[in-house]
Amino acid sequence: MVLIEPARRPWASAERWFAVLTAAVLAVVGVRSAWHTFAPAANASQEQRRRLEVSHVPRRERPLDITPHGAYRDMLTDEELGPVVAAADPCWTGPDVGQFAHSLRLWGAEASFDRAWQLSGRPRLFLYPPRDQLKILLEHPEFERAFGNNSGIRMLLSDGEVGISVVTNLDSDVASRKGQFHVDKILQVLAEIGMPATTRVVPRVTGESSREWTVNDILNESLWKYSPYQESEFTISAFSRWLSPPATWENRFGTRYNMNDLVNSLLDESKATHACVGMHLPYALVSALRANQQGPILSDANVKRIEARLQEITRTLVKVQQADGSWSTEWNGHFDRRPNDGMWYLDTPPFPEVYATGHHLEWIALAPPELGPPREVVRRAVDYLKTAITTMPQPFFHHADVYPLGSHAVRALCLIRGVTPSEIRQRYPVVPNGVNPLSDPNGSSISHKGGGA
């Protein structure tokens, strides 16, 4: 039998194309439907992964202790430091987050001033600090008791997205409240005074929670919320001490970072935008450089960038050092004051010079000597600072605005000497008016326990 091919229908080809087109449309609709169904779940899964990863970023159980190199310790004696350190006895009229943070950074976590204010001959209105400054900063119930309802700040620590959030003065929702001066300042201070990552923290939480919180949770939130648009000097100083190589993480926007990214961001900024007229920048760079010596957190290229910037800053400091050995707040030519900004002390010599000289000597004491100024330049700065502090009227540095800059200056000289203020205060418990604030009427000494500059 012979098979005869049927005649083609004129519309057969059109039917096939219609079927293909219909299938394609249905496929697209199906894909879009599937996307709308599964994409949110996929995104949520990715965010959850990033949240979990943040808590596993390599870190140190105890922060890295970046100690002074000691090349300049012969420039002053322990005895000369006695009245310098005494000038920075914390003695305030009320609680203040900035003062607590700077006091802890200077004196250490265990320093005790229980009766110093009573025995120093100063007016009885000076009632601070209490003995438990660290607990006040890290435990919300203690914070509430210390600050009460009239301080303009309701909390310092609260539960965040992945950990503990710290109120910062620059936060858009802070308004008149006062928190840490700079992003990650508290995290930096905790590292500098050697607090373990497992140190207990009690934030203000929303709702009921039986969770145990630690300093690790402050670090987790900082990693999660990091942005290249924030002040990064204090973040770099903190992360350099807390993180272990190789430390990389994704922030809440899904961008991956490491310490190279943070350093590049800082070095690429305009000099006019750096915190505290650029005086925290070299300290942050030195922190990263010294941490890199303990384990590679930086590329060779970034090490060279840091060294080049420190050498550039050093050349500037040599050039602009004033006749008395000090540096001014206009040291880098980018000090742009705003009228009525409340920084009255920067118009009142020698506060500006003590402010700038103290900040610079802090990083110089920690930097490799070959990257800092010549010895004679450092010596003149040291001589200026110890003279300026000990010849100023007492009480000194007790104003809420002035104590932080004073603490930097005193800490700088202690780093130069290679001692802690607590050691000096215990061995040379004197104040300019001759009263020993560390002795009770029976003659027994009240010592500063521990400490760490």
C-alpha positions in Angstrom: 0.0 0.0 0.0 1.3 3.4 -0.9 1.1 6.1 1.8 0.1 9.5 0.4 1.1 12.6 2.4 -2.0 14.6 3.3 -2.2 18.0 1.9 -1.0 20.8 4.3 -3.5 23.0 5.8 -2.8 26.7 5.2 -3.2 27.6 8.8 -1.1 24.7 10.3 2.1 26.8 10.6 0.2 29.6 12.3 -1.2 27.1 14.8 2.2 25.8 15.7 3.5 29.4 16.2 0.6 30.2 18.3 1.2 27.2 20.5 4.9 28.1 20.9 4.0 31.7 21.8 1.4 30.5 24.3 3.9 28.2 25.9 6.5 31.0 26.1 4.1 33.4 27.7 3.0 30.8 30.2 6.7 30.0 31.0 7.4 33.7 31.6 4.4 34.0 33.8 5.5 30.9 35.7 9.0 32.2 36.2 7.7 35.6 37.4 5.3 33.9 39.7 8.1 31.6 41.0 10.4 34.7 41.5 7.8 36.5 43.5 7.2 33.4 45.6 10.8 32.4 46.2 12.9 35.6 45.9 11.9 37.0 49.2 12.6 33.7 50.9 16.0 33.5 49.1 16.8 37.1 50.2 15.8 36.4 53.7 17.9 33.3 53.7 20.9 35.3 52.4 20.5 37.9 55.2 20.1 35.3 57.8 23.3 33.7 56.6 25.1 37.0 56.8 23.8 37.6 60.3 25.1 34.3 61.4 28.5 34.8 59.7 29.1 38.1 61.6 29.2 36.2 64.9 31.9 33.9 63.5 34.3 36.5 62.1 37.7 35.6 63.6 38.4 37.6 66.7 40.6 37.6 69.8 39.2 36.4 73.2 41.4 39.2 74.7 42.1 42.3 72.6 45.6 42.9 71.3 47.7 44.9 73.7 49.5 47.5 71.6 52.3 48.6 73.9 54.7 51.6 73.6 58.0 50.9 72.0 59.9 52.7 74.7 62.4 54.6 72.5 61.6 57.9 74.3 61.2 56.8 77.9 64.3 58.6 79.0 62.7 62.0 78.2 60.9 62.2 81.5 61.0 60.5 84.9 58.4 58.8 87.0 58.7 61.5 89.6 58.0 64.2 86.9 54.9 62.3 86.0 53.6 62.5 89.5 52.0 66.0 89.3 51.1 65.4 85.7 49.0 62.4 86.5 47.5 64.0 89.6 46.2 66.9 87.5 44.0 64.4 85.7 42.2 63.0 88.8 38.7 62.6 87.6 36.5 64.8 89.8 33.2 65.9 88.2 29.9 67.4 89.0 27.8 64.7 87.4 27.8 61.6 85.1 28.9 61.9 81.5 29.5 59.2 79.0 32.5 60.9 77.4 34.2 61.5 80.7 33.6 57.9 81.8 35.1 56.6 78.6 38.1 58.8 78.7 38.7 58.1 82.4 38.6 54.4 81.8 40.9 54.7 78.9 43.4 56.6 81.1 43.1 54.8 84.4 42.0 51.3 83.5 38.9 49.2 84.4 39.9 48.7 88.0 41.0 52.2 89.1 39.3 53.3 92.3 38.7 56.9 93.4 36.2 56.1 96.2 37.3 58.9 98.5 39.7 61.0 96.5 37.1 63.8 96.0 36.6 64.1 99.8 40.2 64.2 100.7 41.7 66.4 97.9 40.6 69.7 99.4 38.3 70.4 96.5 34.7 71.6 96.9 32.2 68.9 97.9 30.1 69.5 94.9 32.5 67.3 93.0 31.0 63.9 93.4 32.2 61.9 90.5 33.4 59.5 89.3 31.9 56.5 91.1 33.9 53.4 91.6 32.0 51.4 88.9 32.3 53.5 85.8 32.7 50.4 83.6 29.6 48.8 85.0 27.6 52.0 84.4 28.6 52.0 80.8 28.0 48.3 80.2 24.9 47.5 82.3 21.7 49.4 81.6 20.2 49.2 85.1 23.4 50.8 86.5 23.3 53.4 83.8 19.8 54.3 84.7 20.6 54.7 88.3 23.7 56.8 87.6 22.1 59.1 85.0 18.6 59.4 86.3 15.9 61.1 84.2 17.5 64.6 83.7 20.7 63.8 81.8 19.2 64.0 78.3 20.1 60.4 77.6 17.7 57.5 78.2 20.1 54.7 77.4 23.6 53.9 76.0 23.2 50.3 75.0 20.2 48.6 73.4 19.5 45.3 71.6 20.4 45.9 67.9 19.9 43.9 64.7 22.5 41.2 65.4 24.0 42.3 68.7 24.2 45.4 70.9 23.8 48.9 69.5 25.7 51.9 71.2 24.2 55.4 71.1 26.4 57.8 69.3 26.2 61.6 69.4 26.0 61.7 65.6 23.0 59.3 65.4 20.1 60.9 63.6 17.6 59.9 66.3 19.7 61.0 69.3 18.6 64.6 69.3 19.8 66.1 72.6 20.9 62.9 74.1 24.5 62.3 74.7 26.2 59.0 73.9 29.7 58.0 72.8 31.6 60.8 71.1 32.4 58.8 68.0 31.2 55.6 66.3 32.9 52.6 68.0 34.6 54.8 70.6 33.3 52.5 73.4 34.5 49.4 71.5 38.0 51.0 71.1 38.1 51.8 74.8 37.1 48.3 75.9 40.0 47.0 73.7 42.5 49.4 75.0 41.8 48.6 78.7 42.0 44.8 77.9 38.4 43.7 78.6 37.8 40.1 77.4 35.3 39.6 74.6 33.2 37.5 77.0 32.7 40.4 79.5 29.1 40.6 80.6 27.0 43.4 79.1 23.4 44.2 80.0 21.7 46.4 77.3 18.2 47.8 77.4 16.1 45.2 75.5 12.7 45.4 73.9 10.4 42.8 75.4 11.4 39.9 77.6 14.7 38.3 77.0 16.8 35.8 79.0 19.7 36.1 76.6 23.2 36.5 78.0 25.0 39.4 76.3 28.8 40.1 76.1 31.2 42.5 74.5 31.2 40.2 71.5 27.7 41.4 70.8 28.9 45.0 70.6 31.5 43.9 68.1 29.0 41.9 66.1 26.7 44.9 65.7 29.6 47.1 64.7 30.6 44.7 62.0 27.1 44.4 60.8 26.4 48.1 60.6 29.8 49.2 59.2 29.7 51.7 56.4 32.5 53.4 54.6 30.7 56.7 55.1 31.1 56.6 58.9 34.0 58.0 60.9 36.3 55.1 60.6 39.3 56.2 62.8 37.8 54.6 65.9 36.5 51.6 64.1 40.0 50.8 62.7 41.6 51.3 66.2 39.0 49.0 67.7 39.0 46.3 64.9 42.8 46.2 64.8 42.7 45.1 68.5 39.7 42.8 68.3 39.9 41.0 65.0 42.2 38.1 64.1 43.4 37.4 60.5 41.9 36.6 58.2 38.9 38.7 59.2 36.4 39.4 56.5 32.6 40.0 56.9 29.5 41.2 55.1 27.6 44.1 56.4 23.8 44.5 56.5 23.8 45.6 52.8 25.7 42.5 51.7 29.0 44.2 51.0 32.1 42.3 52.0 34.9 44.1 53.8 38.2 43.5 55.4 40.8 45.7 57.2 42.3 46.8 53.8 39.0 48.3 52.8 38.7 50.2 56.0 42.2 51.6 55.7 41.8 52.5 52.1 38.5 54.3 52.9 40.2 56.3 55.6 43.3 57.2 53.5 41.1 58.3 50.6 39.1 60.8 52.7 39.6 64.5 52.4 41.9 65.7 55.2 39.3 68.2 56.2 36.8 65.5 57.2 38.9 63.6 59.7 37.8 63.5 63.3 39.3 65.9 65.8 41.2 67.9 63.1 42.9 64.8 61.8 44.6 63.8 65.1 43.0 60.4 65.4 43.9 59.4 61.9 47.6 58.5 62.7 46.6 56.7 65.8 44.2 54.5 63.8 46.9 53.9 61.2 49.5 53.0 63.8 47.0 50.6 65.4 46.5 48.8 62.1 50.2 48.7 61.4 51.1 47.3 64.8 48.3 44.7 64.6 49.5 43.6 61.2 52.9 42.8 62.8 51.1 40.2 65.0 49.3 38.6 62.0 48.6 39.7 58.4 45.5 41.9 58.3 46.8 44.3 55.6 48.2 43.9 52.1 51.8 44.9 51.5 50.5 47.8 49.4 48.4 49.1 52.3 51.3 48.8 54.7 53.3 51.0 52.3 50.4 53.5 52.1 50.2 53.7 55.9 53.9 54.2 56.2 53.8 56.9 53.5 51.0 58.8 55.2 52.7 58.6 58.6 55.9 60.0 57.1 53.9 62.8 55.5 52.3 63.7 58.8 55.7 63.5 60.5 57.2 66.0 58.0 54.3 68.3 58.7 54.7 68.1 62.5 58.4 68.9 62.1 57.6 71.9 60.0 54.8 73.4 62.1 56.1 72.7 65.6 55.9 75.9 67.6 58.8 77.5 69.5 57.7 76.1 72.8 57.6 72.6 71.5 53.8 72.4 71.1 51.5 71.8 68.1 48.3 73.7 67.6 44.9 72.6 66.4 45.7 74.2 63.1 48.7 71.8 62.6 47.5 70.5 59.2 45.8 73.6 57.9 42.4 72.1 57.9 40.9 73.3 61.2 37.6 74.8 60.2 35.8 76.1 63.4 32.1 77.0 63.3 30.9 80.1 65.2 29.4 79.3 68.5 30.1 75.6 68.3 30.5 75.3 72.0 34.2 74.5 71.9 35.2 77.5 74.0 38.3 75.7 75.3 39.9 75.8 71.9 39.9 79.5 72.1 41.6 79.5 75.5 45.4 78.8 75.5 47.0 76.5 76.4 44.0 74.1 75.9 44.4 74.0 72.1 48.1 73.2 72.3 47.6 70.6 75.1 44.8 69.1 73.0 46.9 68.8 69.8 50.3 67.9 71.4 48.8 65.2 73.6 46.9 63.6 70.7 50.1 63.5 68.6 52.4 62.1 71.3 49.9 59.3 71.8 50.5 57.8 68.3 54.2 58.7 68.3 54.7 56.6 71.4 53.2 53.6 69.6 54.5 54.1 66.1 57.8 52.5 64.9 60.3 55.2 65.7 61.5 55.4 62.1 58.0 56.6 61.1 57.8 59.3 63.8 59.5 62.7 64.2 63.2 63.0 65.1 64.0 62.6 68.8 64.6 66.3 69.4 61.2 67.2 68.0 59.6 64.6 70.3 61.7 65.8 73.3 60.5 69.4 72.8 56.9 68.3 72.7 57.3 66.2 75.8 58.9 69.1 77.7 56.1 71.4 76.6 53.3 69.1 77.7 54.6 68.2 81.2 55.3 71.9 81.9 51.9 73.1 80.5 50.0 70.6 82.6 51.8 71.1 85.9 51.8 74.9 85.8 48.1 75.3 85.0 45.7 76.4 87.8 44.0 73.5 89.7 41.6 71.9 89.5 42.5 71.1 85.9 40.6 69.1 83.3 37.5 68.8 85.5 35.2 70.6 83.1 33.1 68.1 81.1 34.5 69.6 77.8 38.1 69.6 78.9 38.6 66.3 80.7 38.7 64.2 77.5 41.5 66.3 75.9 43.4 66.4 79.2 43.2 62.6 79.5 44.8 62.2 76.1 47.7 64.5 77.1 48.3 62.7 80.4 48.0 59.3 78.7 50.5 60.3 76.0 53.2 61.2 78.5 52.6 57.9 80.4 52.9 56.0 77.1 56.1 57.9 76.3 57.5 56.8 79.7 56.1 53.3 79.3 54.1 53.3 82.6 50.4 53.4 83.5 48.9 56.4 85.3 47.7 54.1 88.1 51.3 53.0 88.8 52.4 56.6 89.0 49.4 57.7 91.1 50.1 55.0 93.6 53.8 55.9 93.9 53.5 59.6 93.8 50.1 60.5 95.3 50.4 64.2 95.3 48.4 67.1 94.1 49.7 70.7 93.7 48.0 72.0 96.8 49.9 69.5 98.9 46.9 67.3 99.9 47.2 63.6 99.4 43.9 62.5 97.9 44.8 58.8 98.2 45.2 58.8 102.0 42.4 58.7 104.6 42.8 60.7 107.8 44.4 57.7 109.5 47.2 57.7 106.9 46.3 54.5 105.0 46.6 54.7 101.3 43.8 54.3 98.8 45.4 52.8 95.8 44.5 52.8 92.1 44.1 49.1 91.4 45.3 47.7 88.1 44.8 50.1 85.3 46.3 50.3 81.9 46.8 53.4 79.8 
